[in-house]
């Protein structure tokens, strides 16, 4: 009786460990996929930072097809769509309030990058 209980326990223990091993392999594969996506580096310059005089420039080595500016609580401030993708964009904000903003850049191949900027009041 004790021997059969021990055998059943070992069988269940082995199944649980193999299930955890599959989970670890799946998580590792997902992490590898995310890493390969991050390896798709793109050079982006946003200047001046902090933003003053209601404008800033985005310069990149890839074609930009869409730019969205949102405030820190998620409200859209500006949306710019380009039919002819560009690598150099001058963005003008109309009376922005001081604070943090998110700049979402979507490239012509669908790759998306989000950057933070700080906007200061014009003097």
DSSP file (Angstrom, degrees, kcal/mol; ACC not computed):
  #  RESIDUE AA STRUCTURE BP1 BP2  ACC     N-H-->O    O-->H-N    N-H-->O    O-->H-N    TCO  KAPPA ALPHA  PHI   PSI    X-CA   Y-CA   Z-CA
    1    1 A X     >        0   0    0      0, 0.0     4,-2.2     0, 0.0     5,-0.2   0.000 360.0 360.0 360.0 -48.5    0.0    0.0    0.0
    2    2 A X  H  >  +     0   0    0      1,-0.2     4,-2.3     2,-0.2     5,-0.2   0.879 360.0  53.1 -62.4 -37.1    2.8    2.4    1.0
    3    3 A X  H  > S+     0   0    0      2,-0.2     4,-2.1     1,-0.2    -1,-0.2   0.897 109.1  47.4 -66.8 -40.9    4.7    1.5   -2.2
    4    4 A X  H  > S+     0   0    0      2,-0.2     4,-2.4     1,-0.2    -1,-0.2   0.880 111.9  50.6 -69.8 -36.9    1.7    2.2   -4.4
    5    5 A X  H  X S+     0   0    0     -4,-2.2     4,-2.6     2,-0.2    -2,-0.2   0.903 111.2  48.8 -64.4 -40.9    1.1    5.5   -2.7
    6    6 A X  H  X S+     0   0    0     -4,-2.3     4,-2.4     2,-0.2    -2,-0.2   0.895 111.3  49.7 -64.7 -40.1    4.7    6.4   -3.2
    7    7 A X  H  X S+     0   0    0     -4,-2.1     4,-2.2     2,-0.2    -2,-0.2   0.904 112.0  47.8 -65.3 -42.7    4.6    5.4   -6.9
    8    8 A X  H  X S+     0   0    0     -4,-2.4     4,-2.6     2,-0.2     5,-0.2   0.915 111.7  50.7 -64.5 -43.0    1.4    7.5   -7.4
    9    9 A X  H  X S+     0   0    0     -4,-2.6     4,-2.7     1,-0.2    -2,-0.2   0.925 111.0  48.1 -61.0 -44.9    3.0   10.5   -5.7
   10   10 A X  H  X S+     0   0    0     -4,-2.4     4,-2.3     2,-0.2    -1,-0.2   0.884 111.4  50.9 -63.2 -39.1    6.2   10.2   -7.8
   11   11 A X  H  X S+     0   0    0     -4,-2.2     4,-2.1     2,-0.2    -2,-0.2   0.930 113.3  44.2 -64.0 -46.2    4.0    9.9  -11.0
   12   12 A X  H  X S+     0   0    0     -4,-2.6     4,-2.4     2,-0.2    -2,-0.2   0.917 113.2  51.6 -65.0 -43.3    2.0   13.1  -10.1
   13   13 A X  H  X S+     0   0    0     -4,-2.7     4,-2.3     1,-0.2    -2,-0.2   0.896 109.9  49.6 -59.9 -42.7    5.2   14.9   -9.1
   14   14 A X  H  X S+     0   0    0     -4,-2.3     4,-2.2     2,-0.2    -1,-0.2   0.897 111.1  49.2 -64.5 -41.8    6.8   14.1  -12.4
   15   15 A X  H  X S+     0   0    0     -4,-2.1     4,-2.0     2,-0.2    -2,-0.2   0.893 110.9  49.9 -65.2 -40.1    3.8   15.3  -14.3
   16   16 A X  H  X S+     0   0    0     -4,-2.4     4,-2.3     2,-0.2    -2,-0.2   0.927 111.2  48.8 -64.9 -44.5    3.7   18.5  -12.4
   17   17 A X  H  X S+     0   0    0     -4,-2.3     4,-2.2     1,-0.2    -2,-0.2   0.899 110.8  49.7 -63.2 -40.0    7.4   19.2  -13.0
   18   18 A X  H  X S+     0   0    0     -4,-2.2     4,-1.9     2,-0.2    -1,-0.2   0.870 109.8  52.2 -68.2 -33.9    7.0   18.5  -16.8
   19   19 A X  H  X S+     0   0    0     -4,-2.0     4,-1.9     2,-0.2    -2,-0.2   0.901 110.2  48.1 -65.5 -40.5    4.0   20.8  -16.9
   20   20 A X  H  X S+     0   0    0     -4,-2.3     4,-2.6     2,-0.2    -2,-0.2   0.876 108.5  54.7 -66.4 -36.7    6.1   23.6  -15.2
   21   21 A X  H  X S+     0   0    0     -4,-2.2     4,-2.4     1,-0.2    -2,-0.2   0.903 107.6  49.6 -63.2 -40.8    9.0   22.9  -17.7
   22   22 A X  H  X S+     0   0    0     -4,-1.9     4,-2.4     2,-0.2    -1,-0.2   0.898 111.1  50.0 -63.9 -40.0    6.6   23.4  -20.6
   23   23 A X  H  X S+     0   0    0     -4,-1.9     4,-2.6     2,-0.2    -2,-0.2   0.916 110.6  49.1 -63.8 -43.1    5.4   26.7  -19.0
   24   24 A X  H  X S+     0   0    0     -4,-2.6     4,-2.6     1,-0.2    -2,-0.2   0.907 111.4  49.8 -63.4 -41.6    8.9   27.9  -18.5
   25   25 A X  H  X S+     0   0    0     -4,-2.4     4,-2.2     2,-0.2    -2,-0.2   0.904 111.6  48.6 -63.4 -40.9    9.8   27.0  -22.2
   26   26 A X  H  X S+     0   0    0     -4,-2.4     4,-2.1     2,-0.2    -2,-0.2   0.911 112.8  47.3 -65.8 -42.2    6.7   28.9  -23.4
   27   27 A X  H  X S+     0   0    0     -4,-2.6     4,-2.5     1,-0.2    -2,-0.2   0.901 111.7  51.4 -65.5 -40.7    7.6   32.0  -21.3
   28   28 A X  H  X S+     0   0    0     -4,-2.6     4,-2.3     1,-0.2    -2,-0.2   0.893 109.1  50.4 -62.8 -39.7   11.2   31.8  -22.5
   29   29 A X  H  X S+     0   0    0     -4,-2.2     4,-2.1     2,-0.2    -1,-0.2   0.893 110.7  49.2 -66.1 -39.1   10.0   31.7  -26.1
   30   30 A X  H  X S+     0   0    0     -4,-2.1     4,-2.4     2,-0.2    -2,-0.2   0.911 111.0  49.7 -66.0 -41.2    7.7   34.7  -25.6
   31   31 A X  H  X S+     0   0    0     -4,-2.5     4,-2.4     1,-0.2    -2,-0.2   0.899 109.9  51.4 -63.6 -39.4   10.6   36.6  -23.9
   32   32 A X  H  X S+     0   0    0     -4,-2.3     4,-2.4     2,-0.2    -1,-0.2   0.899 109.3  50.7 -63.0 -40.1   12.8   35.7  -26.9
   33   33 A X  H  X S+     0   0    0     -4,-2.1     4,-1.7     2,-0.2    -2,-0.2   0.922 111.0  47.9 -63.8 -44.8   10.1   37.0  -29.3
   34   34 A X  H  X S+     0   0    0     -4,-2.4     4,-2.4     1,-0.2    -1,-0.2   0.891 110.8  52.2 -63.3 -38.9    9.9   40.3  -27.4
   35   35 A X  H  X S+     0   0    0     -4,-2.4     4,-1.9     1,-0.2    -2,-0.2   0.920 108.0  50.3 -63.7 -43.1   13.6   40.6  -27.4
   36   36 A X  H  < S+     0   0    0     -4,-2.4     4,-0.3     1,-0.2    -1,-0.2   0.844 110.4  50.9 -65.5 -31.1   13.8   40.1  -31.1
   37   37 A X  H >< S+     0   0    0     -4,-1.7     3,-1.2     1,-0.2    -1,-0.2   0.903 110.6  48.3 -70.2 -40.1   11.2   42.8  -31.6
   38   38 A X  H 3< S+     0   0    0     -4,-2.4    -2,-0.2     1,-0.3    -1,-0.2   0.792  99.3  67.9 -68.3 -27.3   13.2   45.2  -29.4
   39   39 A X  T 3< S+     0   0    0     -4,-1.9     2,-2.4     1,-0.2    -1,-0.3   0.639  74.5  91.0 -67.5 -11.8   16.3   44.4  -31.4
   40   40 A X  S <  S-     0   0    0     -3,-1.2    -1,-0.2    -4,-0.3    -3,-0.1  -0.359  74.3-172.8 -78.5  59.2   14.6   46.2  -34.2
   41   41 A X        -     0   0    0     -2,-2.4     2,-0.4     1,-0.0    -2,-0.1  -0.162  13.2-169.4 -61.7 147.2   16.3   49.4  -33.0
   42   42 A X        -     0   0    0      2,-0.0     2,-0.6    20,-0.0    -1,-0.0  -0.998  22.2-126.2-136.9 138.7   15.4   52.7  -34.5
   43   43 A X        +     0   0    0     -2,-0.4    18,-1.1     2,-0.0     2,-0.4  -0.772  34.6 175.3 -89.0 118.2   17.3   55.9  -34.0
   44   44 A X  E     -A   60   0A   0     -2,-0.6     2,-0.5    16,-0.2    16,-0.2  -0.988  12.1-171.7-127.6 129.7   14.9   58.7  -32.8
   45   45 A X  E     -A   59   0A   0     14,-3.1    14,-2.7    -2,-0.4     2,-0.5  -0.985   2.1-177.0-119.7 127.4   15.8   62.2  -31.8
   46   46 A X  E     -A   58   0A   0     -2,-0.5     2,-0.3    12,-0.2    12,-0.2  -0.989  26.1-143.0-121.3 122.4   13.2   64.6  -30.3
   47   47 A X  E     +A   57   0A   0     10,-1.9    10,-3.3    -2,-0.5     2,-0.1  -0.977  59.0  28.2-149.5 157.8   14.5   68.0  -29.5
   48   48 A X  S    S-     0   0    0     -2,-0.3     2,-0.4     8,-0.3    -1,-0.2   0.631  76.7-144.6 -76.9 153.6   14.6   70.5  -27.8
   49   49 A X  S    S+     0   0    0      1,-0.1     2,-0.2     2,-0.1    70,-0.1  -0.994  87.9  38.8-126.5 122.9   13.8   68.8  -24.5
   50   50 A X  S    S-     0   0    0     68,-0.6     2,-0.3    -2,-0.4    69,-0.2   0.522 105.1-125.3 -70.3 154.4   12.2   70.3  -22.6
   51   51 A X  B     +b  119   0A   0     67,-3.2    69,-2.9    -2,-0.2     2,-0.3  -0.533  37.7 170.7 -74.1 130.5    9.9   71.6  -25.3
   52   52 A X    >   +     0   0    0      3,-0.5     3,-1.2    -2,-0.3    69,-0.1  -0.876  55.0  36.4-131.3 166.5    9.6   75.4  -25.4
   53   53 A X  T 3  S-     0   0    0     -2,-0.3    -1,-0.1     1,-0.2    68,-0.1   0.754 118.0 -82.1  60.0  26.8    8.1   77.9  -27.9
   54   54 A X  T 3  S+     0   0    0     66,-0.3    39,-3.4    -3,-0.1     2,-0.3   0.629 105.3  85.4  61.3  18.4    5.2   75.4  -28.7
   55   55 A X  E <   + C   0  92A   0     -3,-1.2    -3,-0.5    37,-0.2     2,-0.3  -0.997  44.2 173.8-148.7 154.3    7.3   73.3  -31.1
   56   56 A X  E     - C   0  91A   0     35,-2.0    35,-3.2    -2,-0.3     2,-0.4  -0.956  24.3-122.8-150.3 167.6    9.7   70.4  -31.3
   57   57 A X  E     -AC  47  90A   0    -10,-3.3   -10,-1.9    -2,-0.3     2,-0.5  -0.919   9.6-157.2-119.8 139.8   11.4   68.3  -34.0
   58   58 A X  E     +AC  46  89A   0     31,-3.1    31,-2.8    -2,-0.4     2,-0.4  -0.974  15.7 178.9-113.8 125.2   11.3   64.5  -34.6
   59   59 A X  E     +AC  45  88A   0    -14,-2.7   -14,-3.1    -2,-0.5     2,-0.3  -0.995   9.5 158.2-128.4 131.9   14.2   63.1  -36.6
   60   60 A X  E     -A   44   0A   0     27,-2.4   -16,-0.2    -2,-0.4     4,-0.1  -0.925  48.1-122.7-146.5 167.4   14.6   59.4  -37.3
   61   61 A X  E    S+     0   0A   0    -18,-1.1     2,-0.3    -2,-0.3   -17,-0.1   0.343  92.9  63.3 -96.2   6.1   16.3   57.1  -39.7
   62   62 A X  E    S-     0   0A   0    -19,-0.3     2,-0.4    25,-0.1    -2,-0.2  -0.854  95.3 -89.8-126.4 163.7   13.0   55.4  -40.7
   63   63 A X  E     -     0   0A   0     -2,-0.3    45,-2.3    22,-0.1     2,-0.4  -0.604  36.4-149.8 -79.4 124.2    9.9   56.7  -42.5
   64   64 A X  E     +DC 107  86A   0     22,-3.3    22,-1.8    -2,-0.4    43,-0.2  -0.791  21.9 171.2 -93.6 130.7    7.2   58.0  -40.1
   65   65 A X  E     +     0   0A   0     41,-2.5    17,-2.8    -2,-0.4     2,-0.3   0.593  66.5  22.9-111.5 -16.4    3.6   57.7  -41.2
   66   66 A X  E     -DC 106  81A   0     40,-1.7    40,-2.8    15,-0.2     2,-0.4  -0.983  54.3-173.8-154.4 137.6    1.7   58.8  -38.1
   67   67 A X  E     -DC 105  80A   0     13,-2.6    13,-3.2    -2,-0.3     2,-0.4  -1.000   6.7-176.0-132.3 133.4    2.4   60.9  -35.0
   68   68 A X  E     -DC 104  79A   0     36,-2.4    36,-3.2    -2,-0.4     2,-0.5  -0.998   8.8-160.2-130.8 133.3    0.1   61.2  -32.0
   69   69 A X  E     +DC 103  78A   0      9,-2.9     8,-3.4    -2,-0.4     9,-1.7  -0.955  15.8 176.6-111.8 126.7    0.6   63.5  -29.0
   70   70 A X  E     -DC 102  76A   0     32,-2.4    32,-2.9    -2,-0.5     6,-0.2  -0.954  27.2-121.2-127.0 149.0   -1.3   62.7  -25.8
   71   71 A X  E >   -D  101   0A   0      4,-2.4     3,-2.0    -2,-0.3    30,-0.2  -0.275  44.2 -90.8 -78.4 176.9   -1.2   64.3  -22.4
   72   72 A X  T 3  S+     0   0    0     28,-0.9    29,-0.1     1,-0.3    -1,-0.1   0.688 126.2  54.9 -68.2 -18.0   -0.4   62.2  -19.3
   73   73 A X  T 3  S-     0   0    0      2,-0.1    -1,-0.3     0, 0.0    28,-0.0   0.348 122.6-101.4 -96.8   7.3   -4.0   61.4  -18.7
   74   74 A X  S <  S+     0   0    0     -3,-2.0     2,-0.4     1,-0.3    -2,-0.1   0.512  71.8 143.2  95.3   5.2   -4.5   60.0  -22.2
   75   75 A X        -     0   0    0      1,-0.1    -4,-2.4     2,-0.0    -1,-0.3  -0.650  54.4-116.1 -81.2 133.0   -6.3   62.8  -23.9
   76   76 A X  E     +C   70   0A   0     -2,-0.4    -6,-0.3    -6,-0.2     3,-0.1  -0.499  35.2 173.5 -67.7 130.3   -5.3   63.3  -27.6
   77   77 A X  E     -     0   0A   0     -8,-3.4     2,-0.3     1,-0.4    -7,-0.2   0.738  67.1  -0.3-102.8 -38.2   -3.6   66.7  -28.1
   78   78 A X  E     -C   69   0A   0     -9,-1.7    -9,-2.9    15,-0.1     2,-0.4  -0.986  53.6-165.8-156.7 141.2   -2.6   66.3  -31.7
   79   79 A X  E     -C   68   0A   0     -2,-0.3     2,-0.4   -11,-0.2   -11,-0.2  -0.999   9.1-175.4-130.4 129.5   -2.7   63.7  -34.5
   80   80 A X  E     -C   67   0A   0    -13,-3.2   -13,-2.6    -2,-0.4     2,-0.4  -0.984   1.8-172.2-127.8 122.0   -0.6   63.9  -37.7
   81   81 A X  E     -C   66   0A   0     -2,-0.4     2,-0.5   -15,-0.2   -15,-0.2  -0.941   8.5-156.3-113.8 134.6   -1.0   61.4  -40.5
   82   82 A X  E     -     0   0A   0    -17,-2.8     3,-0.2    -2,-0.4     4,-0.0  -0.943  14.7-169.5-115.7 120.1    1.4   61.5  -43.5
   83   83 A X  E    S+     0   0A   0     -2,-0.5     2,-0.6     1,-0.3    -1,-0.1   0.830  93.4  44.3 -71.9 -32.2    0.5   60.1  -46.9
   84   84 A X  E    S-     0   0A   0    -19,-0.0    -1,-0.3   -20,-0.0   -20,-0.1  -0.924 102.0-126.9-110.9 103.5    4.1   60.4  -47.9
   85   85 A X  E     -     0   0A   0     -2,-0.6     2,-0.3    -3,-0.2   -20,-0.2  -0.109  28.5-160.8 -53.7 145.3    6.2   59.1  -44.9
   86   86 A X  E     -C   64   0A   0    -22,-1.8   -22,-3.3     1,-0.1     3,-0.1  -0.891  26.6-156.4-129.6 156.4    8.9   61.4  -43.6
   87   87 A X  E    S+     0   0A   0     -2,-0.3   -27,-2.4     1,-0.2     2,-0.4   0.508  87.1  49.9-106.5 -10.0   12.1   61.1  -41.6
   88   88 A X  E     +C   59   0A   0    -29,-0.2     2,-0.4   -24,-0.1    -1,-0.2  -0.977  67.6 174.1-134.1 117.7   12.1   64.8  -40.3
   89   89 A X  E     -C   58   0A   0    -31,-2.8   -31,-3.1    -2,-0.4     2,-0.6  -0.987  22.0-154.3-132.1 132.3    9.0   66.3  -38.8
   90   90 A X  E     -C   57   0A   0     -2,-0.4     2,-0.5   -33,-0.2   -33,-0.2  -0.933  19.8-158.5-101.6 120.1    8.5   69.7  -37.1
   91   91 A X  E     -C   56   0A   0    -35,-3.2   -35,-2.0    -2,-0.6     2,-0.5  -0.875   4.5-162.5-106.5 128.1    5.5   69.5  -34.7
   92   92 A X  E     -C   55   0A   0     -2,-0.5     2,-0.4   -37,-0.2   -37,-0.2  -0.943   4.6-158.6-111.3 126.4    3.7   72.6  -33.6
   93   93 A X        -     0   0    0    -39,-3.4     2,-0.8    -2,-0.5     3,-0.3  -0.861  16.3-130.8-104.1 137.6    1.5   72.5  -30.5
   94   94 A X  S    S-     0   0    0     -2,-0.4   -40,-0.0     1,-0.2   -39,-0.0  -0.795  77.7 -33.5 -93.4 109.4   -1.3   75.1  -30.0
   95   95 A X  S    S-     0   0    0     -2,-0.8    -1,-0.2     1,-0.1     2,-0.1   0.916  81.0-164.4  48.6  59.0   -1.1   76.6  -26.5
   96   96 A X        -     0   0    0     -3,-0.3     2,-0.2    24,-0.1    -1,-0.1  -0.431  14.4-125.2 -72.8 147.5    0.2   73.5  -24.7
   97   97 A X        -     0   0    0     -2,-0.1    22,-0.1     1,-0.1     2,-0.1  -0.589  36.4 -92.0 -85.0 153.2    0.0   73.4  -20.9
   98   98 A X  S    S+     0   0    0     -2,-0.2     2,-0.3    20,-0.1    22,-0.2  -0.418  82.3  70.2 -63.9 136.5    3.1   72.7  -18.9
   99   99 A X  E    S- E   0 119A   0     20,-2.0    20,-2.9    -2,-0.1     2,-0.3  -0.931  81.5 -37.9 150.5-170.6    3.7   69.0  -18.2
  100  100 A X  E     - E   0 118A   0     -2,-0.3   -28,-0.9    18,-0.2     2,-0.3  -0.656  48.4-177.2 -89.7 142.1    4.5   65.5  -19.5
  101  101 A X  E     -DE  71 117A   0     16,-2.5    16,-2.5    -2,-0.3     2,-0.5  -0.957  21.1-131.5-135.0 154.1    3.2   64.3  -22.9
  102  102 A X  E     -DE  70 116A   0    -32,-2.9   -32,-2.4    -2,-0.3     2,-0.6  -0.923  13.3-156.9-107.8 131.5    3.5   61.0  -24.8
  103  103 A X  E     -DE  69 115A   0     12,-3.5    12,-2.6    -2,-0.5     2,-0.6  -0.937   7.5-163.7-108.6 112.4    4.6   61.0  -28.4
  104  104 A X  E     -DE  68 114A   0    -36,-3.2   -36,-2.4    -2,-0.6     2,-0.5  -0.870   6.4-169.6 -98.9 123.2    3.5   57.9  -30.3
  105  105 A X  E     -DE  67 113A   0      8,-3.3     8,-2.6    -2,-0.6     2,-0.5  -0.957   4.9-168.6-116.5 124.8    5.3   57.4  -33.5
  106  106 A X  E     -DE  66 112A   0    -40,-2.8   -41,-2.5    -2,-0.5   -40,-1.7  -0.964  13.8-147.1-114.9 125.3    4.1   54.8  -36.0
  107  107 A X  E >   -D   64   0A   0      4,-2.9     3,-2.3    -2,-0.5   -43,-0.2  -0.381  29.9-101.7 -87.9 166.7    6.5   54.0  -38.9
  108  108 A X  T 3  S+     0   0    0    -45,-2.3   -44,-0.1     1,-0.3    -1,-0.1   0.733 122.2  55.7 -63.2 -22.7    5.5   53.0  -42.4
  109  109 A X  T 3  S-     0   0    0    -46,-0.3    -1,-0.3     2,-0.1     3,-0.1   0.392 122.4-104.2 -89.9   4.4    6.2   49.3  -41.7
  110  110 A X  S <  S+     0   0    0     -3,-2.3    -2,-0.1     1,-0.3     2,-0.1   0.301  73.2 143.1  94.1  -9.2    3.8   49.4  -38.7
  111  111 A X        -     0   0    0     -5,-0.1    -4,-2.9     1,-0.0     2,-0.4  -0.436  36.1-153.8 -66.3 138.4    6.5   49.5  -36.0
  112  112 A X  E     - E   0 106A   0     -6,-0.2     2,-0.4    -2,-0.1    -6,-0.2  -0.945  15.9-178.3-124.7 136.5    5.4   51.7  -33.1
  113  113 A X  E     - E   0 105A   0     -8,-2.6    -8,-3.3    -2,-0.4     2,-0.5  -0.992  10.2-157.9-132.1 139.3    7.5   53.7  -30.5
  114  114 A X  E     - E   0 104A   0     -2,-0.4     2,-0.3   -10,-0.2   -10,-0.2  -0.980  14.6-179.8-119.6 127.6    6.3   55.8  -27.6
  115  115 A X  E     - E   0 103A   0    -12,-2.6   -12,-3.5    -2,-0.5     2,-0.4  -0.901  21.1-129.7-123.3 152.6    8.5   58.5  -26.2
  116  116 A X  E     - E   0 102A   0     -2,-0.3     2,-0.3   -14,-0.2   -14,-0.2  -0.809  23.8-176.6-100.9 143.0    7.9   61.0  -23.3
  117  117 A X  E     - E   0 101A   0    -16,-2.5   -16,-2.5    -2,-0.4     2,-0.5  -0.955  19.3-137.0-132.9 157.0    8.5   64.7  -23.6
  118  118 A X  E     - E   0 100A   0     -2,-0.3   -67,-3.2   -18,-0.2   -68,-0.6  -0.955  15.5-154.5-112.9 130.6    8.3   67.6  -21.1
  119  119 A X  E     -bE  51  99A   0    -20,-2.9   -20,-2.0    -2,-0.5     2,-0.3  -0.922   8.9-166.6-109.1 127.5    6.7   70.8  -22.1
  120  120 A X        -     0   0    0    -69,-2.9   -66,-0.3    -2,-0.5     2,-0.2  -0.740  31.8 -96.3-105.2 157.4    7.6   74.1  -20.4
  121  121 A X        -     0   0    0     -2,-0.3     2,-0.1   -69,-0.1   -24,-0.1  -0.507  42.7-110.3 -71.2 139.6    5.8   77.4  -20.6
  122  122 A X              0   0    0     -2,-0.2    -1,-0.1     1,-0.1   -70,-0.0  -0.427 360.0 360.0 -67.6 144.2    7.1   79.8  -23.2
  123  123 A X              0   0    0     -2,-0.1    -1,-0.1    -3,-0.0    -2,-0.0   0.441 360.0 360.0 -97.8 360.0    8.8   82.9  -21.8
